[in-house]
Amino acid sequence: MLAFMLGSKVLSPQYVVWLLPLAPLSAAGVWGIVASAIFLAVCFTTTYIYPYHYTAVLLLWSPAIDILLGRNLFLVALWALMLFLPAEDKLAGEPAEV
């Protein structure tokens, strides 16, 4: 779902809410914490831009555009993390078969 969001013409903030149940469940342990932290950064930057500074984005104000770019880079980082997560058996710490 995240890959479709990133590839669409319109990356609307309402689509970020769709990831809410998926990001924490994407992995266990440290990888889940990292995915959740990136997702929280996405939520924070989305909330910073859209309710409060949307007119600054429309006026192409540099800090607002930079924050919007950062939000999109966080989304790409979250997608890459979910795409390249280690396999589940490697996360569990099971001994390798001989």
Phi and psi in radians as a Rosetta constraint file:
Dihedral C 1 N 2 CA 2 C 2 CIRCULARHARMONIC -1.151 0.35
Dihedral N 2 CA 2 C 2 N 3 CIRCULARHARMONIC -0.669 0.35
Dihedral C 2 N 3 CA 3 C 3 CIRCULARHARMONIC -1.115 0.35
Dihedral N 3 CA 3 C 3 N 4 CIRCULARHARMONIC -0.662 0.35
Dihedral C 3 N 4 CA 4 C 4 CIRCULARHARMONIC -1.186 0.35
Dihedral N 4 CA 4 C 4 N 5 CIRCULARHARMONIC -0.626 0.35
Dihedral C 4 N 5 CA 5 C 5 CIRCULARHARMONIC -1.103 0.35
Dihedral N 5 CA 5 C 5 N 6 CIRCULARHARMONIC -0.775 0.35
Dihedral C 5 N 6 CA 6 C 6 CIRCULARHARMONIC -1.200 0.35
Dihedral N 6 CA 6 C 6 N 7 CIRCULARHARMONIC -0.545 0.35
Dihedral C 6 N 7 CA 7 C 7 CIRCULARHARMONIC -1.527 0.35
Dihedral N 7 CA 7 C 7 N 8 CIRCULARHARMONIC -0.087 0.35
Dihedral C 7 N 8 CA 8 C 8 CIRCULARHARMONIC -1.421 0.35
Dihedral N 8 CA 8 C 8 N 9 CIRCULARHARMONIC 2.839 0.35
Dihedral C 8 N 9 CA 9 C 9 CIRCULARHARMONIC -1.202 0.35
Dihedral N 9 CA 9 C 9 N 10 CIRCULARHARMONIC -0.605 0.35
Dihedral C 9 N 10 CA 10 C 10 CIRCULARHARMONIC -2.012 0.35
Dihedral N 10 CA 10 C 10 N 11 CIRCULARHARMONIC 2.020 0.35
Dihedral C 10 N 11 CA 11 C 11 CIRCULARHARMONIC -1.778 0.35
Dihedral N 11 CA 11 C 11 N 12 CIRCULARHARMONIC 1.380 0.35
Dihedral C 11 N 12 CA 12 C 12 CIRCULARHARMONIC -1.355 0.35
Dihedral N 12 CA 12 C 12 N 13 CIRCULARHARMONIC 2.558 0.35
Dihedral C 12 N 13 CA 13 C 13 CIRCULARHARMONIC -1.137 0.35
Dihedral N 13 CA 13 C 13 N 14 CIRCULARHARMONIC -0.401 0.35
Dihedral C 13 N 14 CA 14 C 14 CIRCULARHARMONIC -1.170 0.35
Dihedral N 14 CA 14 C 14 N 15 CIRCULARHARMONIC -0.420 0.35
Dihedral C 14 N 15 CA 15 C 15 CIRCULARHARMONIC -1.255 0.35
Dihedral N 15 CA 15 C 15 N 16 CIRCULARHARMONIC -0.411 0.35
Dihedral C 15 N 16 CA 16 C 16 CIRCULARHARMONIC -1.112 0.35
Dihedral N 16 CA 16 C 16 N 17 CIRCULARHARMONIC -0.564 0.35
Dihedral C 16 N 17 CA 17 C 17 CIRCULARHARMONIC -1.111 0.35
Dihedral N 17 CA 17 C 17 N 18 CIRCULARHARMONIC -0.525 0.35
Dihedral C 17 N 18 CA 18 C 18 CIRCULARHARMONIC -1.122 0.35
Dihedral N 18 CA 18 C 18 N 19 CIRCULARHARMONIC -0.422 0.35
Dihedral C 18 N 19 CA 19 C 19 CIRCULARHARMONIC -1.458 0.35
Dihedral N 19 CA 19 C 19 N 20 CIRCULARHARMONIC -0.160 0.35
Dihedral C 19 N 20 CA 20 C 20 CIRCULARHARMONIC -0.942 0.35
Dihedral N 20 CA 20 C 20 N 21 CIRCULARHARMONIC -0.846 0.35
Dihedral C 20 N 21 CA 21 C 21 CIRCULARHARMONIC -1.354 0.35
Dihedral N 21 CA 21 C 21 N 22 CIRCULARHARMONIC -0.297 0.35
Dihedral C 21 N 22 CA 22 C 22 CIRCULARHARMONIC -1.555 0.35
Dihedral N 22 CA 22 C 22 N 23 CIRCULARHARMONIC -0.637 0.35
Dihedral C 22 N 23 CA 23 C 23 CIRCULARHARMONIC -1.094 0.35
Dihedral N 23 CA 23 C 23 N 24 CIRCULARHARMONIC -0.854 0.35
Dihedral C 23 N 24 CA 24 C 24 CIRCULARHARMONIC -1.183 0.35
Dihedral N 24 CA 24 C 24 N 25 CIRCULARHARMONIC -0.443 0.35
Dihedral C 24 N 25 CA 25 C 25 CIRCULARHARMONIC -1.563 0.35
Dihedral N 25 CA 25 C 25 N 26 CIRCULARHARMONIC 0.007 0.35
Dihedral C 25 N 26 CA 26 C 26 CIRCULARHARMONIC -1.208 0.35
Dihedral N 26 CA 26 C 26 N 27 CIRCULARHARMONIC -0.540 0.35
Dihedral C 26 N 27 CA 27 C 27 CIRCULARHARMONIC -2.732 0.35
Dihedral N 27 CA 27 C 27 N 28 CIRCULARHARMONIC 2.914 0.35
Dihedral C 27 N 28 CA 28 C 28 CIRCULARHARMONIC -1.892 0.35
Dihedral N 28 CA 28 C 28 N 29 CIRCULARHARMONIC 2.848 0.35
Dihedral C 28 N 29 CA 29 C 29 CIRCULARHARMONIC 1.215 0.35
Dihedral N 29 CA 29 C 29 N 30 CIRCULARHARMONIC -2.451 0.35
Dihedral C 29 N 30 CA 30 C 30 CIRCULARHARMONIC -1.113 0.35
Dihedral N 30 CA 30 C 30 N 31 CIRCULARHARMONIC -0.700 0.35
Dihedral C 30 N 31 CA 31 C 31 CIRCULARHARMONIC -1.103 0.35
Dihedral N 31 CA 31 C 31 N 32 CIRCULARHARMONIC -0.634 0.35
Dihedral C 31 N 32 CA 32 C 32 CIRCULARHARMONIC -1.168 0.35
Dihedral N 32 CA 32 C 32 N 33 CIRCULARHARMONIC -0.646 0.35
Dihedral C 32 N 33 CA 33 C 33 CIRCULARHARMONIC -1.165 0.35
Dihedral N 33 CA 33 C 33 N 34 CIRCULARHARMONIC -0.738 0.35
Dihedral C 33 N 34 CA 34 C 34 CIRCULARHARMONIC -1.120 0.35
Dihedral N 34 CA 34 C 34 N 35 CIRCULARHARMONIC -0.780 0.35
Dihedral C 34 N 35 CA 35 C 35 CIRCULARHARMONIC -1.092 0.35
Dihedral N 35 CA 35 C 35 N 36 CIRCULARHARMONIC -0.716 0.35
Dihedral C 35 N 36 CA 36 C 36 CIRCULARHARMONIC -1.165 0.35
Dihedral N 36 CA 36 C 36 N 37 CIRCULARHARMONIC -0.657 0.35
Dihedral C 36 N 37 CA 37 C 37 CIRCULARHARMONIC -1.164 0.35
Dihedral N 37 CA 37 C 37 N 38 CIRCULARHARMONIC -0.730 0.35
Dihedral C 37 N 38 CA 38 C 38 CIRCULARHARMONIC -1.131 0.35
Dihedral N 38 CA 38 C 38 N 39 CIRCULARHARMONIC -0.720 0.35
Dihedral C 38 N 39 CA 39 C 39 CIRCULARHARMONIC -1.101 0.35
Dihedral N 39 CA 39 C 39 N 40 CIRCULARHARMONIC -0.691 0.35
Dihedral C 39 N 40 CA 40 C 40 CIRCULARHARMONIC -1.137 0.35
Dihedral N 40 CA 40 C 40 N 41 CIRCULARHARMONIC -0.621 0.35
Dihedral C 40 N 41 CA 41 C 41 CIRCULARHARMONIC -1.129 0.35
Dihedral N 41 CA 41 C 41 N 42 CIRCULARHARMONIC -0.681 0.35
Dihedral C 41 N 42 CA 42 C 42 CIRCULARHARMONIC -1.089 0.35
Dihedral N 42 CA 42 C 42 N 43 CIRCULARHARMONIC -0.792 0.35
Dihedral C 42 N 43 CA 43 C 43 CIRCULARHARMONIC -1.110 0.35
Dihedral N 43 CA 43 C 43 N 44 CIRCULARHARMONIC -0.743 0.35
Dihedral C 43 N 44 CA 44 C 44 CIRCULARHARMONIC -1.101 0.35
Dihedral N 44 CA 44 C 44 N 45 CIRCULARHARMONIC -0.833 0.35
Dihedral C 44 N 45 CA 45 C 45 CIRCULARHARMONIC -1.192 0.35
Dihedral N 45 CA 45 C 45 N 46 CIRCULARHARMONIC -0.587 0.35
Dihedral C 45 N 46 CA 46 C 46 CIRCULARHARMONIC -1.146 0.35
Dihedral N 46 CA 46 C 46 N 47 CIRCULARHARMONIC -0.765 0.35
Dihedral C 46 N 47 CA 47 C 47 CIRCULARHARMONIC -1.165 0.35
Dihedral N 47 CA 47 C 47 N 48 CIRCULARHARMONIC -0.624 0.35
Dihedral C 47 N 48 CA 48 C 48 CIRCULARHARMONIC -1.122 0.35
Dihedral N 48 CA 48 C 48 N 49 CIRCULARHARMONIC -0.714 0.35
Dihedral C 48 N 49 CA 49 C 49 CIRCULARHARMONIC -1.365 0.35
Dihedral N 49 CA 49 C 49 N 50 CIRCULARHARMONIC -0.997 0.35
Dihedral C 49 N 50 CA 50 C 50 CIRCULARHARMONIC -1.307 0.35
Dihedral N 50 CA 50 C 50 N 51 CIRCULARHARMONIC -0.819 0.35
Dihedral C 50 N 51 CA 51 C 51 CIRCULARHARMONIC -1.335 0.35
Dihedral N 51 CA 51 C 51 N 52 CIRCULARHARMONIC -0.526 0.35
Dihedral C 51 N 52 CA 52 C 52 CIRCULARHARMONIC -1.856 0.35
Dihedral N 52 CA 52 C 52 N 53 CIRCULARHARMONIC -0.617 0.35
Dihedral C 52 N 53 CA 53 C 53 CIRCULARHARMONIC -2.180 0.35
Dihedral N 53 CA 53 C 53 N 54 CIRCULARHARMONIC 0.497 0.35
Dihedral C 53 N 54 CA 54 C 54 CIRCULARHARMONIC -1.156 0.35
Dihedral N 54 CA 54 C 54 N 55 CIRCULARHARMONIC -0.636 0.35
Dihedral C 54 N 55 CA 55 C 55 CIRCULARHARMONIC -1.138 0.35
Dihedral N 55 CA 55 C 55 N 56 CIRCULARHARMONIC -0.549 0.35
Dihedral C 55 N 56 CA 56 C 56 CIRCULARHARMONIC -1.156 0.35
Dihedral N 56 CA 56 C 56 N 57 CIRCULARHARMONIC -0.597 0.35
Dihedral C 56 N 57 CA 57 C 57 CIRCULARHARMONIC -1.189 0.35
Dihedral N 57 CA 57 C 57 N 58 CIRCULARHARMONIC -0.729 0.35
Dihedral C 57 N 58 CA 58 C 58 CIRCULARHARMONIC -1.123 0.35
Dihedral N 58 CA 58 C 58 N 59 CIRCULARHARMONIC -0.571 0.35
Dihedral C 58 N 59 CA 59 C 59 CIRCULARHARMONIC -1.516 0.35
Dihedral N 59 CA 59 C 59 N 60 CIRCULARHARMONIC 0.059 0.35
Dihedral C 59 N 60 CA 60 C 60 CIRCULARHARMONIC 1.033 0.35
Dihedral N 60 CA 60 C 60 N 61 CIRCULARHARMONIC 0.698 0.35
Dihedral C 60 N 61 CA 61 C 61 CIRCULARHARMONIC -1.219 0.35
Dihedral N 61 CA 61 C 61 N 62 CIRCULARHARMONIC 2.234 0.35
Dihedral C 61 N 62 CA 62 C 62 CIRCULARHARMONIC -0.994 0.35
Dihedral N 62 CA 62 C 62 N 63 CIRCULARHARMONIC -0.867 0.35
Dihedral C 62 N 63 CA 63 C 63 CIRCULARHARMONIC -1.077 0.35
Dihedral N 63 CA 63 C 63 N 64 CIRCULARHARMONIC -0.639 0.35
Dihedral C 63 N 64 CA 64 C 64 CIRCULARHARMONIC -1.184 0.35
Dihedral N 64 CA 64 C 64 N 65 CIRCULARHARMONIC -0.693 0.35
Dihedral C 64 N 65 CA 65 C 65 CIRCULARHARMONIC -1.149 0.35
Dihedral N 65 CA 65 C 65 N 66 CIRCULARHARMONIC -0.675 0.35
Dihedral C 65 N 66 CA 66 C 66 CIRCULARHARMONIC -1.134 0.35
Dihedral N 66 CA 66 C 66 N 67 CIRCULARHARMONIC -0.687 0.35
Dihedral C 66 N 67 CA 67 C 67 CIRCULARHARMONIC -1.182 0.35
Dihedral N 67 CA 67 C 67 N 68 CIRCULARHARMONIC -0.681 0.35
Dihedral C 67 N 68 CA 68 C 68 CIRCULARHARMONIC -1.115 0.35
Dihedral N 68 CA 68 C 68 N 69 CIRCULARHARMONIC -0.714 0.35
Dihedral C 68 N 69 CA 69 C 69 CIRCULARHARMONIC -1.117 0.35
Dihedral N 69 CA 69 C 69 N 70 CIRCULARHARMONIC -0.707 0.35
Dihedral C 69 N 70 CA 70 C 70 CIRCULARHARMONIC -1.073 0.35
Dihedral N 70 CA 70 C 70 N 71 CIRCULARHARMONIC -0.720 0.35
Dihedral C 70 N 71 CA 71 C 71 CIRCULARHARMONIC -1.063 0.35
Dihedral N 71 CA 71 C 71 N 72 CIRCULARHARMONIC -0.748 0.35
Dihedral C 71 N 72 CA 72 C 72 CIRCULARHARMONIC -1.179 0.35
Dihedral N 72 CA 72 C 72 N 73 CIRCULARHARMONIC -0.614 0.35
Dihedral C 72 N 73 CA 73 C 73 CIRCULARHARMONIC -1.204 0.35
Dihedral N 73 CA 73 C 73 N 74 CIRCULARHARMONIC -0.620 0.35
Dihedral C 73 N 74 CA 74 C 74 CIRCULARHARMONIC -1.089 0.35
Dihedral N 74 CA 74 C 74 N 75 CIRCULARHARMONIC -0.694 0.35
Dihedral C 74 N 75 CA 75 C 75 CIRCULARHARMONIC -1.121 0.35
Dihedral N 75 CA 75 C 75 N 76 CIRCULARHARMONIC -0.703 0.35
Dihedral C 75 N 76 CA 76 C 76 CIRCULARHARMONIC -1.147 0.35
Dihedral N 76 CA 76 C 76 N 77 CIRCULARHARMONIC -0.709 0.35
Dihedral C 76 N 77 CA 77 C 77 CIRCULARHARMONIC -1.111 0.35
Dihedral N 77 CA 77 C 77 N 78 CIRCULARHARMONIC -0.698 0.35
Dihedral C 77 N 78 CA 78 C 78 CIRCULARHARMONIC -1.121 0.35
Dihedral N 78 CA 78 C 78 N 79 CIRCULARHARMONIC -0.731 0.35
Dihedral C 78 N 79 CA 79 C 79 CIRCULARHARMONIC -1.094 0.35
Dihedral N 79 CA 79 C 79 N 80 CIRCULARHARMONIC -0.786 0.35
Dihedral C 79 N 80 CA 80 C 80 CIRCULARHARMONIC -1.118 0.35
Dihedral N 80 CA 80 C 80 N 81 CIRCULARHARMONIC -0.696 0.35
Dihedral C 80 N 81 CA 81 C 81 CIRCULARHARMONIC -1.095 0.35
Dihedral N 81 CA 81 C 81 N 82 CIRCULARHARMONIC -0.796 0.35
Dihedral C 81 N 82 CA 82 C 82 CIRCULARHARMONIC -1.186 0.35
Dihedral N 82 CA 82 C 82 N 83 CIRCULARHARMONIC -0.533 0.35
Dihedral C 82 N 83 CA 83 C 83 CIRCULARHARMONIC -1.280 0.35
Dihedral N 83 CA 83 C 83 N 84 CIRCULARHARMONIC -0.645 0.35
Dihedral C 83 N 84 CA 84 C 84 CIRCULARHARMONIC -1.894 0.35
Dihedral N 84 CA 84 C 84 N 85 CIRCULARHARMONIC 0.426 0.35
Dihedral C 84 N 85 CA 85 C 85 CIRCULARHARMONIC -1.106 0.35
Dihedral N 85 CA 85 C 85 N 86 CIRCULARHARMONIC 2.535 0.35
Dihedral C 85 N 86 CA 86 C 86 CIRCULARHARMONIC -1.100 0.35
Dihedral N 86 CA 86 C 86 N 87 CIRCULARHARMONIC 2.751 0.35
Dihedral C 86 N 87 CA 87 C 87 CIRCULARHARMONIC -1.098 0.35
Dihedral N 87 CA 87 C 87 N 88 CIRCULARHARMONIC 2.731 0.35
Dihedral C 87 N 88 CA 88 C 88 CIRCULARHARMONIC -1.093 0.35
Dihedral N 88 CA 88 C 88 N 89 CIRCULARHARMONIC -0.654 0.35
Dihedral C 88 N 89 CA 89 C 89 CIRCULARHARMONIC -1.199 0.35
Dihedral N 89 CA 89 C 89 N 90 CIRCULARHARMONIC -0.477 0.35
Dihedral C 89 N 90 CA 90 C 90 CIRCULARHARMONIC -1.313 0.35
Dihedral N 90 CA 90 C 90 N 91 CIRCULARHARMONIC -0.485 0.35
Dihedral C 90 N 91 CA 91 C 91 CIRCULARHARMONIC -1.276 0.35
Dihedral N 91 CA 91 C 91 N 92 CIRCULARHARMONIC -0.544 0.35
Dihedral C 91 N 92 CA 92 C 92 CIRCULARHARMONIC -1.305 0.35
Dihedral N 92 CA 92 C 92 N 93 CIRCULARHARMONIC -0.332 0.35
Dihedral C 92 N 93 CA 93 C 93 CIRCULARHARMONIC 1.411 0.35
Dihedral N 93 CA 93 C 93 N 94 CIRCULARHARMONIC 0.391 0.35
Dihedral C 93 N 94 CA 94 C 94 CIRCULARHARMONIC -1.240 0.35
Dihedral N 94 CA 94 C 94 N 95 CIRCULARHARMONIC 2.546 0.35
Dihedral C 94 N 95 CA 95 C 95 CIRCULARHARMONIC -1.189 0.35
Dihedral N 95 CA 95 C 95 N 96 CIRCULARHARMONIC 2.569 0.35
Dihedral C 95 N 96 CA 96 C 96 CIRCULARHARMONIC -1.264 0.35
Dihedral N 96 CA 96 C 96 N 97 CIRCULARHARMONIC 2.576 0.35
Dihedral C 96 N 97 CA 97 C 97 CIRCULARHARMONIC -1.327 0.35
Dihedral N 97 CA 97 C 97 N 98 CIRCULARHARMONIC 2.534 0.35
